[in-house]
Amino acid sequence: MTSLLKVRNLSKRFVGHRGPFRRPRVMHAVNDVSFDLAKGRVIGVVGESGCGKSTLARLALRLIEPSDGLVRFEGSNLLEASPVAMRKLRSKMQMVFQDPYSSIDPRYTVARAIMEPLSVQGRKSDKPTLDEVAGLMEMVGMSAGLAQSFPHQLSGGQKQRVGIARALALRPSLLVLDEPTASLDVSVQAQIIGLLEKLRDDLGLTYIFISHDLSLVKYFCDEILVMYLGRVVEALPRTNAPARHPYTRTLMDSTFSPDPKLRRTIEPLQGEVPSPFDLPDGCAFAARCPVASDICRSQIPSLTAVGGGHPVACHHPSLS
Ligand SMILES: Nc1ncnc2c1ncn2[C@@H]1O[C@H](COP(=O)(O)OP(=O)(O)OP(=O)(O)O)[C@@H](O)[C@H]1O
């Protein structure tokens, strides 16, 4: 399978000021992340708040510059692309945000909000038409009668549909969906997920789906990257692949098991999450891990496929 997106050893370090003297300290928001994403696939990125999911997505789209690493999109090295080439490439990679309120200007009508990316992307001689807007609205299941409405007149679900229509306006092949349903009611969430599934099938889209909601990721995605403090600790090639990392197992156990007895087979997470400014020498999960040993506290486990299984970064992966 050819990759639409190829990410290699991607890292992002931010400098923050910490401690009583507010000295500059480096924080590894994304640390040595690699993955491939084939056309038409949906990859989920999960992990606790602050583990680097959004930063990874922004790096993959080159919305921010990496500290190290490589990103190839449709065969082009994004990090070497000129501003003109980048503009063209960027139109094929769009983002849908969690909060449609903040991504749509409250003074814009729906039509203007949807047209904006087309105008911004420099189609001056070929102005977007209201027909195009109506087509995009239909694509996301909105009545064209709402074209002159303002955001405050729309429901949360309708606003998110406008956000999706905007993202589709430039006919992208890759969409990053950053918690696209997190601010919506459960029934509306289901409608938006149904819409995203339909759009993927109809338009052959590829998605990076960021979420805290593992059950949703399991339902919606083809494969899953589990992140912990900037690193991928497990890359599940299928959503039904057995989790091998103790962190993933704990996350999955607490989310998926309807059986309370099963839920107790894994120790609840204990211990503190280390500061991203002060990562331990060994595995960053060791302090909370029920199976950690000495080697875990001294050596960072590499993300490797052991025993014919999928890649996991753990000195004691579960083989069951
Ligand atoms: N521009 C920035 N400057 C400094 N630190 C940043 C910046 N952007 C992100 N960070 C830090 O990088 C880390 C990763 O943040 P990121 O937003 O990628 O996490 P996340 O997993 O998406 O979190 P959430 O689920 O809460 O959105 C966090 O500690 C965050 O504070």
The ligand as an SDF file (V2000), in Angstrom:
LIG
                    3D

 31 33  0  0  0  0  0  0  0  0999 V2000
    3.1310   26.6000   21.3390 N   0  0  0  0  0  0  0  0  0  0  0  0
    3.4830   25.9320   22.4300 C   0  0  0  0  0  0  0  0  0  0  0  0
    4.4170   26.4100   23.2700 N   0  0  0  0  0  0  0  0  0  0  0  0
    4.7980   25.7420   24.3750 C   0  0  0  0  0  0  0  0  0  0  0  0
    4.2720   24.5430   24.7290 N   0  0  0  0  0  0  0  0  0  0  0  0
    3.3400   24.0150   23.9300 C   0  0  0  0  0  0  0  0  0  0  0  0
    2.8840   24.6620   22.7560 C   0  0  0  0  0  0  0  0  0  0  0  0
    1.9180   23.8900   22.1490 N   0  0  0  0  0  0  0  0  0  0  0  0
    1.7900   22.7990   22.9380 C   0  0  0  0  0  0  0  0  0  0  0  0
    2.6210   22.8690   24.0100 N   0  0  0  0  0  0  0  0  0  0  0  0
    2.7830   21.8730   25.0520 C   0  0  0  0  0  0  0  0  0  0  0  0
    3.0800   20.6390   24.4160 O   0  0  0  0  0  0  0  0  0  0  0  0
    2.4630   19.5630   25.1140 C   0  0  0  0  0  0  0  0  0  0  0  0
    1.5980   18.7990   24.1420 C   0  0  0  0  0  0  0  0  0  0  0  0
    0.4660   19.6080   23.8360 O   0  0  0  0  0  0  0  0  0  0  0  0
   -0.6720   19.1400   22.8300 P   0  0  0  0  0  0  0  0  0  0  0  0
   -1.6790   20.2520   22.7320 O   0  0  0  0  0  0  0  0  0  0  0  0
   -0.0720   18.6430   21.6050 O   0  0  0  0  0  0  0  0  0  0  0  0
   -1.3050   17.9110   23.6390 O   0  0  0  0  0  0  0  0  0  0  0  0
   -2.6710   17.1530   23.3800 P   0  0  0  0  0  0  0  0  0  0  0  0
   -2.3730   15.6940   23.6270 O   0  0  0  0  0  0  0  0  0  0  0  0
   -3.2360   17.5220   22.0690 O   0  0  0  0  0  0  0  0  0  0  0  0
   -3.5630   17.7090   24.5600 O   0  0  0  0  0  0  0  0  0  0  0  0
   -5.1700   17.9300   24.6220 P   0  0  0  0  0  0  0  0  0  0  0  0
   -5.7690   16.5630   24.5060 O   0  0  0  0  0  0  0  0  0  0  0  0
   -5.3790   18.5500   25.9570 O   0  0  0  0  0  0  0  0  0  0  0  0
   -5.5180   18.8310   23.4570 O   0  0  0  0  0  0  0  0  0  0  0  0
    1.6870   20.1640   26.2630 C   0  0  0  0  0  0  0  0  0  0  0  0
    2.4500   20.0610   27.4420 O   0  0  0  0  0  0  0  0  0  0  0  0
    1.5100   21.6080   25.8410 C   0  0  0  0  0  0  0  0  0  0  0  0
    1.4410   22.4710   26.9750 O   0  0  0  0  0  0  0  0  0  0  0  0
  1  2  1  0
  2  3  1  0
  2  7  2  0
  3  4  2  0
  4  5  1  0
  5  6  2  0
  6  7  1  0
  6 10  1  0
  7  8  1  0
  8  9  2  0
  9 10  1  0
 10 11  1  0
 11 12  1  0
 11 30  1  0
 12 13  1  0
 13 14  1  0
 13 28  1  0
 14 15  1  0
 15 16  1  0
 16 17  2  0
 16 18  1  0
 16 19  1  0
 19 20  1  0
 20 21  2  0
 20 22  1  0
 20 23  1  0
 23 24  1  0
 24 25  2  0
 24 26  1  0
 24 27  1  0
 28 29  1  0
 28 30  1  0
 30 31  1  0
M  END
$$$$
